[in-house]
Amino acid sequence: MMYRKNDNRSKDELLLEIERLRTQLTEAEETLNAIRSGEVDALVVPGETGEQVFTLKGAEHPYRVFIEKMQEGAVALAADGTILYCNSGFSQIVRKPIENIIGSGISQFVSTDSGKRFEKMLGRGKTSSSQGEIELLAGDGTIIVPAHLSINPMHAVNEWAMYTVVSDLTGIKKTEDALRRARDEMEKRVIERTAELEFSNIILSTQQETSLDGILVVDDNGRIISFNQHFIDMWNIPPEVIETRSDKSALQSMFDKLVDPIAFLNRVEYLYNHRDEKSNEEMFLKGGRIIDRYSAPVLGSDGKYYGRVWYFRDITVRRRALDAMNKYAEELKRSNDLKDIFTDILRHDLLNPASIVQGYTEVLLDMEGDEKKLKSLKAIERNIWRVIDLMEAASRFAMLESVEELEFKEMDIGAIFKEVVENFRSTFEEKKMVIEFAADGSYPSKVSPIIEEVFANLLSNAIKYSPEKSRIIIDITDAGEDWKVSVTDSGEGISDEDKPKVFERFKRVEKGAVKGTGLGLAIVKRLIILHGGTFGIGDNPAGQGSVFWVTVKKA
């Protein structure tokens, strides 16, 4: 409205007009201030065609769109922690609709364990940037969501407020947990593998140092990477030579001890030039010693060449003994009396000294009171008896091998076996075993008195390999023209694969700690053959164990 010079309105009318214009000016200023502060999103303007809506799209509009679309949660907080605004990202994190979030306190979404930490963050966020990790409560409050919060101050109209960015750390925490478990498992495996390697190195080192061989290992460049003390001692190599780690220096110090060092050098060079080859030769030393040398390449699983290992073994004594044995064997062959000489050696040269040792051992056992020494003497006594048993069995077997026939007479094998049982009574009673003699009657046979040894070996074998408190059954049954004598034990039994072996000399099936000469059943076989009978082994029909049987002719 413009001022007119010839305005006929009264003073009061003019004052009213001025007041109305002031009111309009105030409203315009408030509208402009609201637009400037961002409180107005649109204007409604009346026009000739009706009211029109004009939307205010300022510079902040892209940011609003960005905030609504981002995956992180965005929350505007009042100074008292009331939620003034949140985006859909925060709604998804706490699993509640936006309308149920705005206006509520942010503290209700914070877990009890994170309460104090969050209060400190919120306090700092009113004046400066504050951030940290807390646990949020989602859904009905039972779901824990690990989250990272970044709180920053902002000035709203007439009051201070804060804006908060919330990042869901659930995926990151799961990944961290998986990585931590993988790392822990890897560390565990590394520790276990390191322990295994250390143990393997200890074993290898122990084996190397306790080996009878002198060992030298060189890499593909001829540098010494390993050796044992026996190698140093065998060749008397000076420490300063070993310190060079040069195999050439070490080999050079060996040359003056060899009868033919040039041949050895040529062989070494040949093996280094032919990496895949192995070699085993004897080396003769000037002092008369003989060294067995073996060399092989050190190859990886992929065939890669890493170096060469050398083994040196002093075989002087063995070689001399072998030469002596060969000479002695030739003399025995020429004499055509090997079996008799062997039997005589067993009976006189070996059995007599062993018997003397056994006798003195018994004397020492009676005299000794020291428990430790008694234990050692008892071990000596056990082993000397084993030696004596072996020599006697071998002697008997050697004599039987030379026998072509036996003299037979009519004898009751039932009575003979009963006498054998009585001879073994203390042995089986010590093991609390029961001997069941199922045969009842007379069993006249054409046998030699030495048949007693057959029964003794069968019973001894059954007692030896049967457990304590078990039962052994002895029976004699009619087998036509023969008597079949059987001994059934409750031992571990013998596999079908091993059954053919048990009657062979020095063929003994392993039975744990039980020891034997390996000749008992071989003697049984030989005696039964001389009697014209048969022999065999079967399984105990009642369960665990074996049945050993032989046949002899009826009288």
C-alpha positions in Angstrom: 0.0 0.0 0.0 1.4 3.4 -1.0 0.9 6.7 0.9 -1.5 9.1 -0.7 -1.3 12.9 -0.3 -5.0 13.6 -0.4 -6.0 10.8 2.0 -9.3 11.6 3.6 -9.0 9.0 6.4 -9.1 10.1 10.0 -6.2 9.9 12.4 -7.6 6.9 14.1 -8.0 5.1 10.9 -4.4 5.9 10.0 -3.2 4.6 13.4 -5.0 1.3 12.8 -3.5 1.0 9.4 0.0 1.5 10.8 -0.6 -1.1 13.5 -1.8 -3.6 10.9 1.3 -3.0 8.7 3.5 -3.6 11.7 1.9 -6.9 12.4 2.4 -8.0 8.8 6.1 -6.9 9.0 6.6 -9.0 12.2 5.0 -12.1 10.6 7.2 -11.7 7.5 10.3 -11.4 9.7 9.3 -14.6 11.6 8.7 -16.4 8.4 12.1 -15.4 7.0 13.8 -16.5 10.3 12.0 -19.8 10.1 13.1 -20.4 6.6 16.7 -19.4 7.4 16.9 -21.8 10.4 15.5 -24.7 8.4 12.2 -25.0 10.3 10.1 -24.6 7.1 10.1 -27.2 4.4 7.4 -25.6 2.2 5.3 -22.4 1.7 1.5 -22.3 1.0 0.8 -19.2 -1.2 -2.8 -18.2 -2.2 -3.2 -17.2 -5.9 -5.8 -16.6 -8.5 -6.2 -20.3 -9.1 -6.2 -21.2 -5.4 -3.4 -22.0 -2.9 0.0 -23.3 -4.2 2.6 -25.2 -2.3 6.2 -24.3 -2.8 8.8 -26.8 -1.4 12.1 -25.3 -0.1 14.9 -27.5 -1.4 18.0 -26.0 0.1 21.6 -27.2 0.3 20.8 -29.6 3.2 18.4 -31.8 1.2 21.0 -34.2 -0.3 22.4 -34.7 3.2 18.9 -35.6 4.5 18.5 -38.2 1.7 22.0 -39.5 2.4 21.2 -39.9 6.2 18.0 -41.7 5.4 19.7 -44.1 3.0 22.9 -44.9 4.9 23.2 -48.3 6.7 24.5 -46.8 9.9 22.1 -45.5 12.4 21.7 -41.7 12.8 20.1 -40.2 15.9 19.5 -36.6 17.0 19.5 -36.3 20.8 18.3 -33.6 23.1 20.6 -32.5 25.9 18.7 -34.9 28.3 19.1 -37.9 26.0 15.7 -37.7 24.4 15.6 -39.0 20.8 14.5 -36.2 18.6 15.2 -38.0 15.3 16.4 -41.3 14.0 16.8 -42.8 10.6 15.8 -46.2 9.3 19.3 -47.6 9.9 19.0 -47.1 13.7 15.5 -48.5 13.6 16.8 -51.7 12.0 19.7 -51.9 14.5 17.3 -51.8 17.6 14.6 -53.7 15.7 11.8 -51.2 16.5 9.7 -48.9 14.3 10.7 -45.3 14.1 7.5 -44.0 15.6 8.2 -46.1 18.8 11.7 -44.7 19.0 11.3 -40.9 18.6 10.5 -39.2 21.9 11.9 -42.0 24.0 15.1 -41.9 26.0 18.3 -43.2 24.4 19.3 -44.9 27.7 16.5 -47.5 27.4 18.4 -48.9 24.3 21.7 -49.3 26.3 22.6 -52.5 28.1 23.2 -52.4 31.9 26.9 -53.4 31.4 27.4 -50.4 29.1 25.3 -47.9 31.1 28.1 -46.1 32.9 30.4 -46.0 29.8 27.5 -44.5 27.8 26.7 -41.8 30.4 30.3 -40.6 30.2 30.2 -40.6 26.4 26.9 -38.7 26.4 28.4 -36.1 28.9 31.4 -35.5 26.7 29.3 -35.4 23.6 27.5 -32.2 24.7 30.6 -30.1 24.3 33.0 -32.2 22.1 33.3 -35.3 20.0 33.0 -38.6 21.9 33.1 -42.1 20.6 33.4 -45.7 21.8 31.9 -49.2 21.8 28.8 -50.2 23.8 26.1 -52.9 23.8 22.7 -51.9 22.6 19.4 -53.7 23.4 17.3 -54.7 20.4 13.8 -56.1 20.0 12.3 -56.9 23.4 15.5 -56.0 25.2 17.0 -59.6 25.2 19.0 -59.2 22.1 22.5 -57.7 22.5 23.9 -55.7 19.6 27.5 -54.6 19.8 27.8 -51.1 18.4 30.1 -48.2 17.9 28.8 -44.7 18.8 30.1 -41.3 17.6 28.5 -38.5 19.5 29.0 -34.8 18.5 27.4 -31.6 19.7 25.1 -29.5 17.4 23.2 -26.2 18.1 19.5 -26.4 17.5 17.0 -23.6 17.9 17.1 -22.2 21.4 18.9 -25.3 22.8 21.9 -27.5 22.6 21.5 -31.0 21.2 23.7 -33.9 19.9 23.8 -36.0 16.7 25.0 -39.6 17.0 26.1 -42.1 14.4 25.6 -45.7 15.4 27.5 -48.6 13.6 26.3 -52.2 14.1 29.4 -54.2 15.0 27.7 -57.6 14.9 29.3 -58.7 11.7 32.7 -57.3 12.6 32.5 -59.0 16.0 31.7 -62.4 14.4 34.5 -61.9 12.0 36.9 -61.0 14.9 35.7 -64.0 16.9 36.2 -66.3 13.9 39.7 -64.7 13.3 40.5 -65.0 17.0 39.5 -68.7 17.1 41.4 -69.3 13.9 44.4 -67.5 15.4 44.1 -69.5 18.6 43.8 -72.7 16.7 46.8 -71.8 14.5 48.8 -70.9 17.6 47.9 -74.2 19.2 48.9 -76.0 16.1 52.1 -74.1 15.8 52.9 -74.9 19.5 52.0 -78.6 18.9 54.0 -78.7 15.7 56.9 -76.9 17.3 56.8 -79.4 20.2 56.7 -82.3 17.7 59.6 -80.9 15.8 61.6 -80.4 18.9 60.8 -83.9 20.0 61.7 -85.2 16.5 65.0 -83.2 16.6 65.8 -84.7 20.1 65.1 -88.2 18.8 67.2 -87.6 15.7 70.0 -86.1 17.7 69.9 -88.9 20.2 69.8 -91.5 17.4 72.7 -89.8 15.7 74.8 -89.6 18.8 74.1 -93.2 20.0 74.6 -94.6 16.5 77.4 -97.1 15.9 78.2 -95.2 12.8 80.1 -92.0 12.3 77.7 -89.7 10.5 78.5 -86.7 8.3 75.8 -84.7 6.4 76.7 -82.1 3.8 74.5 -79.7 1.8 74.4 -79.3 -1.9 77.3 -76.8 -1.7 79.6 -79.2 0.2 79.1 -77.5 3.5 78.9 -79.6 6.6 75.5 -79.2 8.2 75.5 -82.1 10.7 77.8 -84.7 12.2 78.1 -86.8 15.4 80.9 -87.2 17.8 81.6 -90.8 16.7 82.6 -89.4 13.3 85.1 -87.1 14.9 86.5 -89.8 17.1 86.7 -92.4 14.4 88.8 -90.2 12.1 90.4 -88.1 14.8 89.5 -84.9 13.0 90.8 -81.7 14.7 88.3 -79.2 16.0 89.6 -76.4 13.7 88.8 -78.5 10.7 85.2 -79.1 11.8 84.9 -75.4 12.5 85.5 -74.6 8.9 82.3 -76.6 8.0 84.0 -77.6 4.8 83.6 -81.2 3.8 86.8 -80.9 1.7 88.8 -80.0 4.8 87.2 -82.9 6.7 87.9 -85.4 3.9 91.4 -84.1 3.5 92.2 -84.9 7.1 91.1 -88.5 6.4 93.4 -89.1 3.4 96.6 -89.7 5.4 94.9 -92.6 7.3 93.8 -94.4 4.1 95.7 -97.1 2.3 94.4 -95.7 -1.1 93.3 -92.1 -0.6 93.2 -91.4 -4.3 90.6 -94.1 -5.0 88.5 -92.6 -2.1 88.8 -89.1 -3.5 87.8 -90.2 -7.0 84.8 -92.0 -5.5 83.8 -88.9 -3.5 84.0 -86.7 -6.6 82.0 -89.2 -8.6 79.2 -89.3 -6.1 79.0 -85.5 -5.9 78.7 -85.4 -9.7 76.1 -88.2 -9.7 73.7 -86.9 -7.1 71.1 -89.7 -7.4 73.5 -92.6 -6.8 74.0 -94.5 -3.5 77.3 -96.2 -2.6 78.4 -98.9 -0.2 82.1 -99.8 -0.1 84.9 -100.9 2.3 87.8 -98.6 3.1 91.1 -100.0 4.3 93.2 -97.9 6.8 96.9 -98.0 7.2 96.6 -99.2 10.8 94.7 -102.3 9.7 91.2 -101.1 10.4 88.4 -101.6 8.0 85.6 -99.0 7.6 82.3 -99.8 5.9 81.3 -96.6 4.1 77.7 -95.9 2.9 76.6 -92.8 1.2 73.2 -91.7 -0.1 71.6 -88.5 -1.4 69.3 -86.4 0.8 66.2 -85.9 -1.4 63.0 -84.0 -0.7 59.5 -85.5 -1.4 59.6 -83.6 -4.7 63.0 -85.1 -5.6 64.9 -82.0 -4.9 68.6 -82.6 -4.0 69.6 -81.1 -0.6 72.9 -82.8 0.0 74.5 -86.1 0.9 74.8 -88.2 4.0 77.9 -90.4 4.8 77.9 -93.3 7.2 81.2 -94.8 8.4 81.2 -98.0 10.5 84.3 -99.7 11.9 83.8 -103.3 10.9 87.3 -104.4 11.8 86.3 -106.7 14.6 83.3 -108.0 12.7 85.4 -108.6 9.6 88.1 -110.5 11.5 85.4 -112.5 13.3 83.8 -113.3 10.0 87.1 -114.3 8.4 87.7 -116.5 11.4 84.2 -118.0 11.2 84.7 -118.7 7.5 88.0 -120.4 8.1 86.5 -122.4 10.9 83.5 -123.4 8.8 85.8 -124.6 6.1 87.7 -126.7 8.5 84.4 -128.1 9.8 83.3 -128.9 6.3 86.6 -130.6 5.5 86.2 -132.7 8.7 82.7 -133.8 7.6 81.7 -133.9 11.2 80.0 -130.5 11.7 77.0 -131.9 13.7 79.1 -133.9 16.1 81.5 -131.0 16.7 78.6 -128.7 17.3 77.0 -131.1 19.8 80.3 -131.5 21.6 80.8 -127.7 21.8 77.3 -127.4 23.3 77.8 -130.1 25.8 81.3 -129.3 27.0 82.6 -126.0 25.8 79.4 -124.1 26.5 77.1 -126.1 28.7 79.7 -126.9 31.4 80.8 -123.2 31.9 77.1 -122.2 31.9 76.4 -124.8 34.6 79.3 -123.5 36.6 78.0 -119.9 36.3 74.6 -121.2 37.4 76.0 -122.9 40.4 78.0 -119.9 41.5 74.9 -117.8 41.0 73.0 -120.0 43.4 75.8 -119.7 46.0 75.8 -115.9 45.6 72.0 -115.8 46.0 72.3 -117.6 49.3 75.0 -115.3 50.5 73.7 -111.9 49.3 71.4 -109.8 51.5 71.4 -106.6 49.4 68.0 -106.4 47.6 69.4 -104.6 44.6 72.2 -107.1 44.1 69.7 -110.0 44.7 67.5 -108.6 42.0 70.5 -108.6 39.6 71.6 -112.1 40.6 68.0 -113.4 40.1 68.1 -111.9 36.6 71.4 -113.7 35.9 70.0 -116.9 37.2 66.9 -116.7 35.0 68.9 -116.0 31.9 71.6 -118.6 32.6 68.8 -121.2 33.0 67.5 -120.1 29.6 70.9 -120.5 28.1 71.3 -124.0 29.6 67.8 -125.0 28.4 68.6 -123.8 25.0 71.9 -125.6 24.8 70.4 -128.8 26.2 67.5 -128.6 23.7 69.9 -127.8 20.8 72.1 -130.7 21.9 69.2 -133.1 22.0 67.9 -131.9 18.7 71.3 -132.3 17.1 71.5 -135.9 18.4 68.0 -136.6 17.1 68.9 -135.2 13.7 71.6 -137.8 13.4 69.3 -140.7 14.6 67.7 -142.6 11.8 65.6 -145.1 13.9 64.7 -145.9 17.4 64.2 -149.1 19.3 60.6 -149.7 20.3 58.9 -151.7 22.9 55.4 -152.1 24.3 54.6 -149.4 26.8 51.5 -147.8 28.3 51.6 -144.2 27.1 48.8 -143.2 29.5 51.0 -144.2 32.5 54.0 -142.4 30.9 52.0 -139.2 30.5 50.7 -139.4 34.1 54.3 -139.5 35.3 55.1 -136.4 33.2 52.1 -134.6 34.8 53.6 -135.4 38.3 56.9 -134.0 37.2 55.3 -130.7 36.3 53.0 -130.5 39.3 55.0 -127.7 41.1 55.1 -125.7 37.9 51.4 -125.7 37.1 50.4 -125.5 40.8 52.5 -122.3 41.1 50.3 -120.8 38.3 47.2 -122.2 40.1 46.3 -124.2 37.0 44.2 -127.4 36.8 45.3 -130.4 34.8 42.4 -132.6 33.7 43.5 -136.0 32.6 40.5 -137.2 30.6 42.1 -140.5 29.5 41.1 -143.4 31.8 42.5 -146.8 31.1 45.5 -148.6 29.5 46.9 -147.5 26.2 49.6 -150.0 25.1 51.8 -148.6 22.3 54.9 -149.4 20.3 57.2 -146.6 21.5 60.6 -145.7 22.6 61.1 -144.5 26.2 62.1 -141.2 24.7 58.4 -140.6 23.9 58.2 -139.1 27.5 60.1 -136.1 26.0 57.2 -135.6 23.5 54.6 -135.5 26.3 56.9 -133.2 28.5 57.3 -130.7 25.7 53.6 -130.6 24.9 52.6 -130.1 28.5 55.4 -127.6 29.1 54.2 -125.6 26.1 50.6 -125.6 27.3 51.6 -124.5 30.8 53.9 -121.8 29.5 51.4 -120.1 27.2 48.2 -120.5 29.3 47.1 -117.9 31.8 47.0 -118.5 35.5 44.1 -120.4 37.0 43.2 -121.9 33.6 42.5 -125.5 32.7 44.6 -127.9 30.6 43.0 -131.1 29.3 45.0 -134.2 28.4 43.2 -136.9 26.4 44.0 -140.1 24.5 41.5 -141.3 21.9 41.2 -144.2 19.5 42.4 -143.3 16.0 42.2 -146.7 14.3 45.7 -148.2 14.3 47.0 -145.3 16.3 46.4 -143.6 19.6 45.8 -139.9 19.3 47.2 -137.9 22.2 46.0 -134.3 22.6 46.7 -131.4 24.9 44.2 -128.6 25.0 45.2 -125.3 26.5 43.5 -121.9 27.2 46.3 -119.7 25.8 46.0 -116.9 23.2 45.6 -119.4 20.4 47.6 -119.5 17.2 46.5 -118.0 13.8 46.1 -120.2 10.8 49.0 -118.3 9.2 51.4 -119.2 12.1 50.3 -122.8 12.7 52.6 -124.3 10.0 55.6 -122.6 11.7 55.3 -123.8 15.3 56.8 -127.2 14.7 59.8 -125.8 12.9 63.1 -125.3 14.7 63.7 -121.8 16.1 60.3 -120.8 14.8 58.4 -119.4 17.8 55.2 -117.4 17.5 55.4 -114.2 19.6 53.5 -114.4 22.9 54.3 -111.2 24.6 56.7 -111.6 27.5 56.7 -115.4 27.3 60.1 -116.7 26.1 61.1 -120.1 24.7 63.9 -121.8 22.9 62.0 -122.4 19.7 63.1 -126.1 19.8 60.6 -127.8 22.0 58.0 -128.5 19.3 60.7 -129.2 16.8 61.9 -132.0 19.0 58.3 -133.2 19.2 58.1 -133.2 15.4 61.4 -135.1 15.1 60.5 -137.8 17.7 57.0 -138.4 16.3 58.5 -138.8 12.8 60.9 -141.3 14.2 57.9 -143.1 15.7 56.1 -143.1 12.4 53.3 -141.0 13.7 51.7 -137.7 12.8 51.4 -134.3 14.6 49.3 -131.2 14.3 47.6 -128.2 15.9 44.0 -127.0 16.0 41.8 -124.5 17.8 40.3 -125.2 21.2 36.6 -126.0 20.4 35.5 -124.7 23.8 36.8 -121.2 23.1 40.2 -119.5 23.4 43.3 -121.7 23.1 44.9 -124.4 21.0 44.9 -128.2 20.8 48.3 -129.9 20.1 48.1 -133.5 19.1 50.3 -136.4 18.1 49.7 -140.0 17.1 51.6 -143.2 17.9 51.2 -146.8 16.9 49.1 -149.2 19.0 50.9 -152.3 20.4 
